[in-house]
Amino acid sequence: MKVDLHCHSFFSDGKQSPDFLVNRAIENGLTHLAITDHDCTDGLDAITVDTAEVSIVPGVEISCHWNAQEIHVVGLLVDPADDDLRRLLTAQQLSRRQRIQAIDAKMAAAGTVGLSAYLEGLPCVAGTRSHVADFLVAQQVCKSRQKAFKTHLNKRGKIYVSANWCDLADGIAAIKAAGGIAIIAHPGRYALNKTKLAMLVDDFKAAGGEALEGTYSSIDPLMRKHLRDLAIARSMYLSVGSDFHDAGAQWTDIGKFPVLDSIALTSAIWLHPQWQARYA
């Protein structure tokens, strides 16, 4: 079994189509692929290529608030048609649009116009800061996406606008209502020390979350071991995923990330009863 349970299409902030993701997964020898776009599931219905060689795991990634921190929660095995999930995703998409409108107003006041028209030409369901960064590069305001985030889009940035995400518990509840498994995405990427990370995991589990991403692109080996130990100590599962966004990025590819070690494999997400019921 070779899986990638976290990647993005151009329906959120990825660069490629769902069909591209499926074909790349097949090229890379994957058996299971989850498309987990930010706050939308539109990519699942957009797949037109043959999926006989790879199982498509229905997924989503929901942006949530926890203790004034933005936390991303992956939902796997969700029913995209579930009413509770659809209501939450609709609200999240509205929040994204309102945020983009506020950023656009700040940019226009500073003399840079055209963001809304730029976004209308993209297939994304709702714009993200990554799209704004790309626009700033296209307008030659910034030389790179990284520079755009550093000078304009981080919390001290010139056009930063805070996000109005759902609470962590609400995101988990929507995933579970849709029959899914809630997973903390890339836990080592948040600005949390070990004590606060443990608090997050404990609160996440108390709210119904069941897993952590135990490995992903560019993860530090010590963090990988720490996440493994956090999950096992709490009888939680470990998921895996590249967080793929762009075929042009040299540091990541679909299915390319460190594998779970032999200890972590005893808690792998594909041992979850819901996974076993669907794919075993």
LUMDRENRO-567205 format. One record per residue (C-alpha): residue in one letter; x negated, y, z negated. Coordinates in steps of 0.2 Angstrom, whole numbers, plus 5000, padded with zeros to 4 digits. Layout:
N
+------+------+-------+------+
! resn ! east ! north !   up !
+------+------+-------+------+
!    A !    X !     Y !    Z !
...
+------+------+-------+------+
! end
This chain:
280
+------+------+-------+------+
! resn ! east ! north !   up !
+------+------+-------+------+
!    M ! 5000 !  5000 ! 5000 !
!    K ! 4994 !  5017 ! 5005 !
!    V ! 5005 !  5032 ! 5000 !
!    D ! 5005 !  5051 ! 5000 !
!    L ! 5019 !  5058 ! 4989 !
!    H ! 5016 !  5077 ! 4991 !
!    C ! 5015 !  5086 ! 5007 !
!    H ! 5023 !  5101 ! 5015 !
!    S ! 5030 !  5105 ! 5032 !
!    F ! 5033 !  5122 ! 5041 !
!    F ! 5050 !  5122 ! 5032 !
!    S ! 5041 !  5129 ! 5017 !
!    D ! 5023 !  5135 ! 5017 !
!    G ! 5015 !  5121 ! 5028 !
!    K ! 5009 !  5124 ! 5045 !
!    Q ! 5015 !  5108 ! 5054 !
!    S ! 5032 !  5100 ! 5059 !
!    P ! 5039 !  5085 ! 5049 !
!    D ! 5036 !  5075 ! 5065 !
!    F ! 5017 !  5080 ! 5064 !
!    L ! 5017 !  5074 ! 5046 !
!    V ! 5024 !  5057 ! 5050 !
!    N ! 5013 !  5054 ! 5065 !
!    R ! 4997 !  5059 ! 5055 !
!    A ! 5003 !  5048 ! 5041 !
!    I ! 5004 !  5033 ! 5053 !
!    E ! 4987 !  5038 ! 5061 !
!    N ! 4979 !  5038 ! 5043 !
!    G ! 4987 !  5021 ! 5039 !
!    L ! 5000 !  5026 ! 5026 !
!    T ! 5014 !  5015 ! 5021 !
!    H ! 5024 !  5028 ! 5012 !
!    L ! 5025 !  5047 ! 5015 !
!    A ! 5035 !  5060 ! 5005 !
!    I ! 5038 !  5077 ! 5012 !
!    T ! 5040 !  5088 ! 4997 !
!    D ! 5044 !  5106 ! 5003 !
!    H ! 5046 !  5120 ! 4991 !
!    D ! 5064 !  5122 ! 4986 !
!    C ! 5071 !  5114 ! 5002 !
!    T ! 5074 !  5097 ! 5009 !
!    D ! 5077 !  5102 ! 5027 !
!    G ! 5062 !  5093 ! 5034 !
!    L ! 5069 !  5076 ! 5030 !
!    D ! 5083 !  5079 ! 5043 !
!    A ! 5071 !  5087 ! 5056 !
!    I ! 5061 !  5071 ! 5058 !
!    T ! 5064 !  5064 ! 5076 !
!    V ! 5049 !  5052 ! 5079 !
!    D ! 5050 !  5034 ! 5075 !
!    T ! 5047 !  5030 ! 5057 !
!    A ! 5046 !  5011 ! 5058 !
!    E ! 5028 !  5011 ! 5053 !
!    V ! 5030 !  5022 ! 5038 !
!    S ! 5043 !  5023 ! 5024 !
!    I ! 5049 !  5041 ! 5022 !
!    V ! 5052 !  5045 ! 5003 !
!    P ! 5064 !  5059 ! 5001 !
!    G ! 5057 !  5072 ! 4991 !
!    V ! 5056 !  5091 ! 4986 !
!    E ! 5045 !  5102 ! 4976 !
!    I ! 5054 !  5114 ! 4964 !
!    S ! 5046 !  5130 ! 4957 !
!    C ! 5051 !  5132 ! 4938 !
!    H ! 5047 !  5143 ! 4923 !
!    W ! 5040 !  5136 ! 4907 !
!    N ! 5033 !  5147 ! 4893 !
!    A ! 5031 !  5161 ! 4906 !
!    Q ! 5021 !  5150 ! 4917 !
!    E ! 5025 !  5144 ! 4935 !
!    I ! 5026 !  5125 ! 4935 !
!    H ! 5029 !  5115 ! 4951 !
!    V ! 5040 !  5099 ! 4949 !
!    V ! 5040 !  5086 ! 4963 !
!    G ! 5056 !  5076 ! 4964 !
!    L ! 5055 !  5059 ! 4973 !
!    L ! 5069 !  5048 ! 4979 !
!    V ! 5081 !  5062 ! 4978 !
!    D ! 5098 !  5062 ! 4987 !
!    P ! 5097 !  5078 ! 4998 !
!    A ! 5116 !  5079 ! 4999 !
!    D ! 5118 !  5079 ! 4980 !
!    D ! 5129 !  5094 ! 4975 !
!    D ! 5119 !  5098 ! 4959 !
!    L ! 5102 !  5098 ! 4969 !
!    R ! 5109 !  5108 ! 4983 !
!    R ! 5116 !  5121 ! 4971 !
!    L ! 5099 !  5123 ! 4963 !
!    L ! 5090 !  5124 ! 4979 !
!    T ! 5102 !  5137 ! 4986 !
!    A ! 5099 !  5148 ! 4971 !
!    Q ! 5080 !  5145 ! 4972 !
!    Q ! 5080 !  5150 ! 4991 !
!    L ! 5090 !  5166 ! 4987 !
!    S ! 5077 !  5170 ! 4974 !
!    R ! 5063 !  5168 ! 4987 !
!    R ! 5072 !  5179 ! 4999 !
!    Q ! 5075 !  5193 ! 4986 !
!    R ! 5057 !  5192 ! 4981 !
!    I ! 5051 !  5194 ! 4999 !
!    Q ! 5063 !  5209 ! 5001 !
!    A ! 5055 !  5217 ! 4986 !
!    I ! 5038 !  5213 ! 4993 !
!    D ! 5043 !  5220 ! 5010 !
!    A ! 5049 !  5236 ! 5002 !
!    K ! 5032 !  5238 ! 4993 !
!    M ! 5022 !  5235 ! 5009 !
!    A ! 5033 !  5247 ! 5019 !
!    A ! 5030 !  5261 ! 5006 !
!    A ! 5012 !  5258 ! 5008 !
!    G ! 5013 !  5259 ! 5027 !
!    T ! 5013 !  5241 ! 5032 !
!    V ! 5030 !  5236 ! 5041 !
!    G ! 5036 !  5221 ! 5050 !
!    L ! 5036 !  5207 ! 5037 !
!    S ! 5055 !  5203 ! 5039 !
!    A ! 5053 !  5202 ! 5058 !
!    Y ! 5038 !  5191 ! 5056 !
!    L ! 5047 !  5179 ! 5045 !
!    E ! 5062 !  5178 ! 5056 !
!    G ! 5051 !  5171 ! 5069 !
!    L ! 5045 !  5156 ! 5058 !
!    P ! 5055 !  5140 ! 5055 !
!    C ! 5053 !  5142 ! 5036 !
!    V ! 5069 !  5141 ! 5026 !
!    A ! 5063 !  5155 ! 5014 !
!    G ! 5047 !  5165 ! 5014 !
!    T ! 5033 !  5162 ! 5002 !
!    R ! 5018 !  5172 ! 4996 !
!    S ! 5008 !  5162 ! 5008 !
!    H ! 5018 !  5168 ! 5023 !
!    V ! 5015 !  5186 ! 5016 !
!    A ! 4997 !  5183 ! 5016 !
!    D ! 4997 !  5176 ! 5034 !
!    F ! 5006 !  5192 ! 5039 !
!    L ! 4993 !  5203 ! 5030 !
!    V ! 4979 !  5194 ! 5040 !
!    A ! 4989 !  5196 ! 5056 !
!    Q ! 4991 !  5214 ! 5053 !
!    Q ! 4972 !  5215 ! 5049 !
!    V ! 4976 !  5222 ! 5032 !
!    C ! 4966 !  5208 ! 5025 !
!    K ! 4952 !  5197 ! 5032 !
!    S ! 4958 !  5180 ! 5025 !
!    R ! 4973 !  5173 ! 5016 !
!    Q ! 4962 !  5171 ! 5000 !
!    K ! 4958 !  5190 ! 5001 !
!    A ! 4976 !  5194 ! 5003 !
!    F ! 4980 !  5184 ! 4987 !
!    K ! 4966 !  5192 ! 4977 !
!    T ! 4969 !  5210 ! 4981 !
!    H ! 4988 !  5210 ! 4985 !
!    L ! 4998 !  5195 ! 4979 !
!    N ! 4992 !  5189 ! 4962 !
!    K ! 4999 !  5196 ! 4946 !
!    R ! 4988 !  5212 ! 4947 !
!    G ! 4990 !  5213 ! 4966 !
!    K ! 4996 !  5229 ! 4974 !
!    I ! 5012 !  5221 ! 4981 !
!    Y ! 5015 !  5208 ! 4968 !
!    V ! 5033 !  5204 ! 4963 !
!    S ! 5037 !  5191 ! 4950 !
!    A ! 5048 !  5176 ! 4954 !
!    N ! 5065 !  5172 ! 4947 !
!    W ! 5063 !  5153 ! 4946 !
!    C ! 5074 !  5141 ! 4937 !
!    D ! 5069 !  5134 ! 4920 !
!    L ! 5059 !  5118 ! 4919 !
!    A ! 5073 !  5109 ! 4911 !
!    D ! 5085 !  5114 ! 4925 !
!    G ! 5074 !  5109 ! 4938 !
!    I ! 5071 !  5092 ! 4930 !
!    A ! 5090 !  5090 ! 4928 !
!    A ! 5094 !  5093 ! 4946 !
!    I ! 5081 !  5080 ! 4952 !
!    K ! 5088 !  5067 ! 4940 !
!    A ! 5106 !  5072 ! 4945 !
!    A ! 5101 !  5068 ! 4963 !
!    G ! 5094 !  5051 ! 4958 !
!    G ! 5076 !  5056 ! 4958 !
!    I ! 5060 !  5055 ! 4948 !
!    A ! 5053 !  5071 ! 4941 !
!    I ! 5034 !  5073 ! 4942 !
!    I ! 5023 !  5087 ! 4936 !
!    A ! 5014 !  5093 ! 4952 !
!    H ! 4995 !  5095 ! 4952 !
!    P ! 4994 !  5098 ! 4932 !
!    G ! 4976 !  5102 ! 4932 !
!    R ! 4979 !  5118 ! 4943 !
!    Y ! 4988 !  5128 ! 4930 !
!    A ! 4979 !  5140 ! 4919 !
!    L ! 4982 !  5129 ! 4904 !
!    N ! 4969 !  5123 ! 4891 !
!    K ! 4971 !  5105 ! 4885 !
!    T ! 4982 !  5109 ! 4871 !
!    K ! 4994 !  5119 ! 4881 !
!    L ! 4994 !  5106 ! 4895 !
!    A ! 4998 !  5093 ! 4882 !
!    M ! 5013 !  5104 ! 4876 !
!    L ! 5019 !  5105 ! 4894 !
!    V ! 5018 !  5086 ! 4897 !
!    D ! 5028 !  5084 ! 4880 !
!    D ! 5041 !  5097 ! 4884 !
!    F ! 5042 !  5089 ! 4902 !
!    K ! 5045 !  5072 ! 4895 !
!    A ! 5058 !  5078 ! 4882 !
!    A ! 5068 !  5086 ! 4896 !
!    G ! 5068 !  5070 ! 4906 !
!    G ! 5052 !  5071 ! 4917 !
!    E ! 5044 !  5054 ! 4920 !
!    A ! 5027 !  5056 ! 4928 !
!    L ! 5012 !  5067 ! 4932 !
!    E ! 5002 !  5068 ! 4948 !
!    G ! 4987 !  5059 ! 4942 !
!    T ! 4976 !  5063 ! 4958 !
!    Y ! 4977 !  5075 ! 4972 !
!    S ! 4965 !  5084 ! 4984 !
!    S ! 4950 !  5092 ! 4976 !
!    I ! 4954 !  5086 ! 4958 !
!    D ! 4939 !  5085 ! 4946 !
!    P ! 4935 !  5068 ! 4940 !
!    L ! 4936 !  5073 ! 4922 !
!    M ! 4953 !  5080 ! 4925 !
!    R ! 4959 !  5064 ! 4934 !
!    K ! 4954 !  5054 ! 4918 !
!    H ! 4962 !  5067 ! 4907 !
!    L ! 4978 !  5066 ! 4916 !
!    R ! 4978 !  5047 ! 4916 !
!    D ! 4976 !  5047 ! 4898 !
!    L ! 4989 !  5059 ! 4895 !
!    A ! 5002 !  5049 ! 4905 !
!    I ! 4997 !  5032 ! 4898 !
!    A ! 4998 !  5039 ! 4880 !
!    R ! 5016 !  5044 ! 4883 !
!    S ! 5022 !  5029 ! 4893 !
!    M ! 5023 !  5040 ! 4909 !
!    Y ! 5020 !  5036 ! 4927 !
!    L ! 5006 !  5043 ! 4938 !
!    S ! 5010 !  5049 ! 4956 !
!    V ! 4998 !  5053 ! 4970 !
!    G ! 4998 !  5066 ! 4984 !
!    S ! 4987 !  5077 ! 4995 !
!    D ! 4997 !  5093 ! 4994 !
!    F ! 4994 !  5094 ! 5012 !
!    H ! 4998 !  5110 ! 5021 !
!    D ! 4988 !  5113 ! 5036 !
!    A ! 4978 !  5102 ! 5048 !
!    G ! 4966 !  5116 ! 5050 !
!    A ! 4961 !  5115 ! 5032 !
!    Q ! 4945 !  5104 ! 5031 !
!    W ! 4947 !  5100 ! 5012 !
!    T ! 4963 !  5090 ! 5014 !
!    D ! 4972 !  5078 ! 5025 !
!    I ! 4987 !  5067 ! 5023 !
!    G ! 4983 !  5052 ! 5012 !
!    K ! 4965 !  5059 ! 5008 !
!    F ! 4962 !  5061 ! 4989 !
!    P ! 4954 !  5050 ! 4976 !
!    V ! 4963 !  5034 ! 4972 !
!    L ! 4970 !  5030 ! 4955 !
!    D ! 4957 !  5019 ! 4945 !
!    S ! 4961 !  5002 ! 4939 !
!    I ! 4968 !  5008 ! 4922 !
!    A ! 4979 !  5022 ! 4930 !
!    L ! 4986 !  5009 ! 4943 !
!    T ! 4995 !  5000 ! 4928 !
!    S ! 5006 !  5016 ! 4927 !
!    A ! 5007 !  5020 ! 4946 !
!    I ! 5024 !  5028 ! 4951 !
!    W ! 5027 !  5013 ! 4963 !
!    L ! 5030 !  5002 ! 4948 !
!    H ! 5045 !  5013 ! 4943 !
!    P ! 5061 !  5003 ! 4943 !
!    Q ! 5069 !  5015 ! 4955 !
!    W ! 5054 !  5013 ! 4967 !
!    Q ! 5055 !  4995 ! 4966 !
!    A ! 5073 !  4994 ! 4969 !
!    R ! 5071 !  5004 ! 4985 !
!    Y ! 5055 !  4998 ! 4992 !
!    A ! 5050 !  4981 ! 4984 !
+------+------+-------+------+
! end
